Amino acid sequence: MPNFTKGIMETLLNKGDLDELFRKHLESAVNSLLQAELTAFLDYLNCKIKLEK
C-alpha cells in the first residue's frame, strides 16, 4: 500500500467513492495475508499465486 495516501487524495479531489478505495486496499491486504498463510500451512515456499490487481 505504498500509494494509499496518494489514492485518498486523488479520490477526494475527484469526488470519488472512499468506500471503494478502502475496499480495494483491504481486499488486497487480506488476499496477501491468506496467500502467506496458505504457503506456510502447505510448507511450500515455491508456491506462487498471481493475484489480480
Buried (B, 14 or more C-beta within 10 A) or exposed (E): EEEEEEBBEEBEEEEEEEEEBBEEBEEBEEBEEEBEEEBEEEEEEEEEEEEEE
